Amino acid sequence: MHSLAERYLRLSPGWDLLALFALSLAVLLPGLGQHATIAGRELLHAEISREMVTSDTLAVPKRLGGPYLSKPPVLHAMVTLVFRAAGERDLFLARLPGAFAGAAGVLATYGLATLVLGRRGGLVAGIALLATPAYAAHARMVRPDIVFAALLFSACCAMGWAMALRGRRRIGLFLLGGFAAGLSAVTKGPYGVLFPVLFVILFPVGQAALRRPRWLDGAVLAVGFTAGIALWLVPAWRHDGGVYVNEVLHQRDLEAGEGHMNPFWFYLAGPVWVFTLPVVLALPLAMARWRREGPSGSLALAATILALLSAVGSKRAYYVLPLVPFVVVPSVAAFLSFAAGRPRLRRAAGIVLATCLVGVPVAYALVIPRIWPAGDPEWEFGMRVA
């Protein structure tokens, strides 16, 4: 008799995307509108989007009637469109684009993991990312970071498959990857350029089937990247003759030395481990596999991203979001190899992942509202200000 997993794997891979998307929404949507806990700047981003509802452009965000320079409006435009479509405004609607971005990140991680681990490994990696409580928590916030992460993961997935293919599909995927990278650069600045470049250099390490971009591929990537940038830059420039674009590029907040200054070891002291639990528990297996079988491009990429983030003076815990899938993929690969022939270990890992998946919606929909009930004065004050 075939197991349920074996019977499922007989279905088309398209069912994987549908199943992961449905699972993502089941984890991320319950309790999405709760206002017992509100992360920093959530109300700020929601207010910017509220003001953009009546604006004549989605390319220039406004705060209290003036231009908001800190971030181009990728997140704000998405929230604004949701507000307009719904005809009303609340925290659930404001957080909805982030939840869908979180689901997109899960699908992109599945696609990337499938490339190197096969379909079963890709499913486990996608589920493992969704079961990371810190990732799920940030997909429930009105913040640009989860949108940046989803765009970056999508760019890497497209470029990874492009490096595995030939012909027109290779060109098309490089174009798509460049476009997603361009949008990620608009969302979060230079990291949207640097991380995809590091990906095409490091990820193919140890993967003989992946061929790095050649000159034509690079040109296609550049065209896609330019198109992603132009999607925001052209309408923003046409809106006021480039005034807003120049103010964004030359704002004081982008100067070196600004932001949350922390020591080099800040991420290693906690954030990188918190943001990769529970998958990081299998990281020693991945490192042992590196020593035994040779370098892992994914681990090398995660380590390089961590080193770059640590070298920059401005640090916040959630800046490590972009490296999470590159810890998930090699950790899942090492665990599946180690757990082969160990059914009890596989069942234990399944219980851990299932607990995390169930725990997130239960916490936000049932537990947190009881601990911090609705109507607290800070929320009411925030709503009056917004």
ChimeraX attribute file (.defattr): number of C-alpha atoms within 10 A of each C-alpha:
attribute: neighborCount
match mode: 1-to-1
recipient: residues
	/A:1	5
	/A:2	7
	/A:3	7
	/A:4	8
	/A:5	9
	/A:6	11
	/A:7	10
	/A:8	13
	/A:9	13
	/A:10	8
	/A:11	10
	/A:12	9
	/A:13	11
	/A:14	8
	/A:15	12
	/A:16	21
	/A:17	19
	/A:18	12
	/A:19	12
	/A:20	20
	/A:21	20
	/A:22	13
	/A:23	16
	/A:24	25
	/A:25	15
	/A:26	14
	/A:27	24
	/A:28	27
	/A:29	19
	/A:30	18
	/A:31	20
	/A:32	21
	/A:33	18
	/A:34	19
	/A:35	21
	/A:36	17
	/A:37	13
	/A:38	16
	/A:39	13
	/A:40	11
	/A:41	12
	/A:42	16
	/A:43	21
	/A:44	16
	/A:45	23
	/A:46	25
	/A:47	21
	/A:48	23
	/A:49	28
	/A:50	24
	/A:51	17
	/A:52	26
	/A:53	20
	/A:54	11
	/A:55	14
	/A:56	9
	/A:57	13
	/A:58	23
	/A:59	24
	/A:60	27
	/A:61	27
	/A:62	20
	/A:63	17
	/A:64	10
	/A:65	10
	/A:66	9
	/A:67	14
	/A:68	18
	/A:69	21
	/A:70	15
	/A:71	16
	/A:72	25
	/A:73	25
	/A:74	21
	/A:75	24
	/A:76	30
	/A:77	21
	/A:78	17
	/A:79	27
	/A:80	27
	/A:81	17
	/A:82	20
	/A:83	20
	/A:84	14
	/A:85	9
	/A:86	10
	/A:87	9
	/A:88	10
	/A:89	18
	/A:90	12
	/A:91	18
	/A:92	19
	/A:93	19
	/A:94	31
	/A:95	24
	/A:96	22
	/A:97	27
	/A:98	26
	/A:99	27
	/A:100	21
	/A:101	22
	/A:102	28
	/A:103	26
	/A:104	23
	/A:105	30
	/A:106	29
	/A:107	30
	/A:108	25
	/A:109	30
	/A:110	31
	/A:111	27
	/A:112	27
	/A:113	28
	/A:114	21
	/A:115	18
	/A:116	20
	/A:117	20
	/A:118	14
	/A:119	17
	/A:120	16
	/A:121	19
	/A:122	25
	/A:123	22
	/A:124	22
	/A:125	30
	/A:126	30
	/A:127	21
	/A:128	29
	/A:129	29
	/A:130	29
	/A:131	26
	/A:132	23
	/A:133	20
	/A:134	18
	/A:135	23
	/A:136	24
	/A:137	18
	/A:138	22
	/A:139	30
	/A:140	29
	/A:141	27
	/A:142	30
	/A:143	24
	/A:144	24
	/A:145	23
	/A:146	29
	/A:147	28
	/A:148	28
	/A:149	28
	/A:150	27
	/A:151	27
	/A:152	27
	/A:153	31
	/A:154	27
	/A:155	29
	/A:156	27
	/A:157	26
	/A:158	23
	/A:159	30
	/A:160	27
	/A:161	22
	/A:162	26
	/A:163	21
	/A:164	18
	/A:165	16
	/A:166	11
	/A:167	8
	/A:168	10
	/A:169	13
	/A:170	21
	/A:171	22
	/A:172	18
	/A:173	24
	/A:174	31
	/A:175	26
	/A:176	25
	/A:177	30
	/A:178	31
	/A:179	27
	/A:180	28
	/A:181	35
	/A:182	30
	/A:183	28
	/A:184	32
	/A:185	24
	/A:186	24
	/A:187	24
	/A:188	19
	/A:189	17
	/A:190	11
	/A:191	20
	/A:192	23
	/A:193	19
	/A:194	14
	/A:195	23
	/A:196	23
	/A:197	13
	/A:198	15
	/A:199	23
	/A:200	20
	/A:201	14
	/A:202	19
	/A:203	21
	/A:204	20
	/A:205	18
	/A:206	15
	/A:207	13
	/A:208	8
	/A:209	12
	/A:210	19
	/A:211	16
	/A:212	19
	/A:213	19
	/A:214	10
	/A:215	8
	/A:216	10
	/A:217	20
	/A:218	16
	/A:219	16
	/A:220	23
	/A:221	25
	/A:222	19
	/A:223	18
	/A:224	24
	/A:225	25
	/A:226	17
	/A:227	21
	/A:228	22
	/A:229	21
	/A:230	17
	/A:231	15
	/A:232	21
	/A:233	20
	/A:234	15
	/A:235	16
	/A:236	21
	/A:237	17
	/A:238	11
	/A:239	16
	/A:240	11
	/A:241	12
	/A:242	15
	/A:243	12
	/A:244	21
	/A:245	20
	/A:246	12
	/A:247	14
	/A:248	18
	/A:249	14
	/A:250	12
	/A:251	12
	/A:252	12
	/A:253	13
	/A:254	13
	/A:255	10
	/A:256	10
	/A:257	11
	/A:258	11
	/A:259	13
	/A:260	9
	/A:261	13
	/A:262	15
	/A:263	13
	/A:264	16
	/A:265	11
	/A:266	16
	/A:267	22
	/A:268	13
	/A:269	11
	/A:270	11
	/A:271	17
	/A:272	21
	/A:273	16
	/A:274	18
	/A:275	22
	/A:276	25
	/A:277	20
	/A:278	20
	/A:279	26
	/A:280	20
	/A:281	13
	/A:282	20
	/A:283	20
	/A:284	13
	/A:285	20
	/A:286	25
	/A:287	18
	/A:288	12
	/A:289	20
	/A:290	17
	/A:291	11
	/A:292	9
	/A:293	10
	/A:294	12
	/A:295	15
	/A:296	23
	/A:297	21
	/A:298	23
	/A:299	25
	/A:300	18
	/A:301	22
	/A:302	24
	/A:303	15
	/A:304	16
	/A:305	21
	/A:306	18
	/A:307	15
	/A:308	14
	/A:309	19
	/A:310	20
	/A:311	14
	/A:312	14
	/A:313	16
	/A:314	16
	/A:315	19
	/A:316	15
	/A:317	13
	/A:318	16
	/A:319	18
	/A:320	23
	/A:321	20
	/A:322	22
	/A:323	23
	/A:324	23
	/A:325	28
	/A:326	24
	/A:327	25
	/A:328	29
	/A:329	29
	/A:330	27
	/A:331	26
	/A:332	25
	/A:333	22
	/A:334	19
	/A:335	21
	/A:336	20
	/A:337	14
	/A:338	16
	/A:339	14
	/A:340	10
	/A:341	10
	/A:342	11
	/A:343	10
	/A:344	10
	/A:345	15
	/A:346	16
	/A:347	12
	/A:348	11
	/A:349	16
	/A:350	14
	/A:351	12
	/A:352	15
	/A:353	21
	/A:354	14
	/A:355	12
	/A:356	21
	/A:357	23
	/A:358	13
	/A:359	16
	/A:360	24
	/A:361	21
	/A:362	15
	/A:363	14
	/A:364	24
	/A:365	17
	/A:366	14
	/A:367	15
	/A:368	16
	/A:369	16
	/A:370	12
	/A:371	9
	/A:372	13
	/A:373	13
	/A:374	14
	/A:375	10
	/A:376	11
	/A:377	9
	/A:378	12
	/A:379	16
	/A:380	13
	/A:381	10
	/A:382	12
	/A:383	13
	/A:384	8
	/A:385	10
	/A:386	16
